[in-house]
């Protein structure tokens, strides 16, 4: 990857690149279909709209209890939930809209994020994908809580999609549980831990607890107690691209879009 391109990635941590889309009119997209989908799934509602980049209609929405920024295509049929970057300037467009319409996002970057990534490297969890990959994305969550359970579900779903596309080789996804269910989840080997997470996802017991699993969970609690960010959160550590960040989870859309964008970045730096 060229140096100029890497600088763009550093300036805008997560980018959704839309090829071949050219808007001809800056007309607000119809929101009826999106409103219907949100209502049908009891997922949230549209709070407001605003003019987005290149003819997209920006949407501020409540989604599963959190506020999020998304975009509608001019016909109102397609929702874009990724973070959008201006590839000419490196500006994170979505972050700007988020600050304007929702409030400041507590994104940690640079040395502080590298410190959190280093601390999280010692956490016990489940590794999905290339265990030897230099690029790692870590999700820390409590599966006993409603939000933590949802974060776990989204991460497992994204891992499944990456497996189908054959892109899990470009990076590793690490899922780190803590809380009451962590000792049982961590009482198995890596493959067994995946199975136990699947059981928890179905609201079933993860299984027996071992002394080792208890120790792993206790150590996770100690490490997390020294990290200056409250879970659930995501950590992105991509040394090949010079990127590191820690992101508190306030929206499940952010989890999904972050994984997808990290997948794109990882694929471009291999």
N, C-alpha and C positions, 0 to 999 in steps of 0.2 A: 504494500500500500504506500502511495506517495506521501511525502511529509506533509504537503498541504492538506491532503484528505484527512490525515491523522489529526491535524490541528482542528479541523472542522468537527471531528468526532469528539475531541476533548472539550470544545466549546459547547457543543450540544450533545449531552450524554446519550439521550435516546432519540433516534430519528426514525420517523416513518416516511419512506420515500414513495411517492406516488408517481408512476411513470405513465405518460400518455394521456394525462388528464388536463384538459385546457378548458377553463370556464369562459363562456362567451358573454354571460350577463351576470351582474351582481344583484340578483334577485333572491330574496329570502326563500329558502326551500320550504315546501309544505311539511308541517310537523305532525300531521294527523296519524300517519302510520307508526311513527316512533311512539307517540303518546299511547296508541292502542296497544302496542307490544309491551310497553312498560306496565300499563294497567292490567293487561291479561296475565302477566307473570307476577303481579304484585311486587314489582322490582323498584318502582320509584315514579318520578314524574319530572316533566320539564319545568324548570324554574324561569328561564328566560332564554332568548336568542340574541345573537349579535353577529355583525358582519365578520366572517372568517377570511382566511387567506385565499386568494385566487378563486373567488366565487363560492367557496364553501360557506355554509351557514354554521356559525358557532352555536353550541348548545351548552347551557349550564343546567345540569340535571342532578336530581337526587337519585342515587343508585345504591340499593341495598343499605340504606342508612347513611351514606356518605355523599358528598358533593363531588362532581367530576365534570371535566371539560371534554366535549366530544364534538364531532362535526358531521353535518349532513351534506350529501351531494345535492346538486341543484334540483333533482327530481324527488328528493325526500325518500328514496328507496334504500340508500346505503348509509350506514352509520360507521364513521371512522373513529376508533377509540384510542389510537396510538398518539404518542407525542410527536408533534410536527416541528421540523427544523427548517430554517432557511439555509439551504446548502451554499448560497453565495456569501452569506455573512457569518454563518455559524450560529445565528441567534436561535434560541429555543422559543419558538412561537407560542406553544401551548403553555409553557411556564409563565410567559408574560400575561396571557389571558387568565391563567389561574390566579395570579397575584391580583389582577384587576377586578375579577368577578367573584372570586372565592376567598382569597386571602393568601398570605405568604405560605409557601410550601417549605417545610423544614428539611430541605435537601442538604446533606452533608457531603462535601467534596474534598479533594486534595488530601493533605497529610492526615486530617482528622478522620476521613473516610478510610484511608489506608490503615490507620490504627485499629479501627473497628473491624476491618477485614482481617487483620492479623489476629485479633482476639477471637473472631468467629472461626478461624481456621482450626482452633483446638476444640470446637464444640462437636459433640457426638450427634450423628444424624444419619440420614439416608442419602447416598450418592446415586444419582440417576444420570446416565450418560457416560462420557469419557472420564474415567477416574484419574487419568494422567493428564487431562487438559490443563493448560496454564490458565485458561479463562474460566472463572467460577462465578456462579450466581447463587447466593445463599438466602433462604427464606427462614425466618425464625418466627414460630407461632405456637400458641397454646391450643391444641385441638379440643380442649374441654370447653372453650368459650365459643359463642356463636361466630364471632369474627375470625378467630383462629381456625375454626373448622372450615369456614368458607375459603380462607387463604389456602389451607391444605388442599381443598378440593380443586381450586383453580390451578395451583402448582402441579398437582397430579394430572389434571386435564391437559395442561400445556405440555408436560413431559410426554404424555401419550401422543399428542399431535406431532411433536418433534420426532418421536420414534417412528411414526407412520411416514414422515417425510424423509427420514434417514439423516437428520441433521444433528442428532445427539452427539456426534463425534466432535463437533466444533467446540463444545464447552461442557462443563459439568454443572448439574443442578443439585444443590444440597438442601435437603429439607430437615430442619432442626426443630424437633418438638421439645416443649418444656411443659411443666405443670403436672397434674395428677396422673395423666395417661403416659407420660414420658418413660417411667421405669419399665412398664410393660412393653412399649414399642421398642425400646432400646435393649430388650432382653433377648434379641435374636441377632443373627448375622445380617448383612446388608440386604440380601434378597428376602429374608424373613421379615425384616423391618418394613419393606415395601408391602408385603402381604398384610402385616399388622396395621399399617396405615389404611389399607383398603378396607379392613374390617371396621376401623374407627369411622371411616367415611360412611359406612353403612349402619352406623350407630350400634355396632356389635362390640363385644369385649375383644381387646387385642390379644388376650392370652395371659399366660402365667408370667410372674415377675421373678427374675433371678437377682442374686446379689450383685452381679456385674452390671445388670441393667439399672439397678438402684444407684450404683456408684456413678455410672455415666450420667444419669439424670441429676444427681447431686452436683457433679462437676459442672454441668451445664448451668445450673442455677447460680453457682459461684461466679462463673465467667460472665454471665449475663448481668449479674449484680454490679460488675465493674465497667459495664459498657454504658456510655452516656446517650443511650437511645432506648426508649421503651418499646418492647415488642407489641404487636407484630411489626417487623420491618424486613426490608430486603437489602442485601449487600451485593454490590457488583464489583468484582475485582478482575480487571482485564489488563494485566501488565503488558501484553503484546500491543495494546492500543494506547497504553499510558492512561488508562481510565480506572478510577475508583470512586464509588459513591455509596452512601447509605440513605435509604429512603423509608420513612415511616409509612405504614400502610393505613390509608384512610379511605381508600376506594378499591374495590375489587377490579375495576376497569384498569386501575393503575398497575395492579399485579400482572394482569394478562398482557397489557401493552408493553410493560417493561420486559417481560420474558421474550416477547416477539422481537422487540427492538434489540435486546441483547443478543438474540440469535442472529440477527442481521449483522451486527457489529462483529461478533465472533467469527462469522463466516467470511468477513472481509479482511480479517487480520491473520487468517491461517496461512 
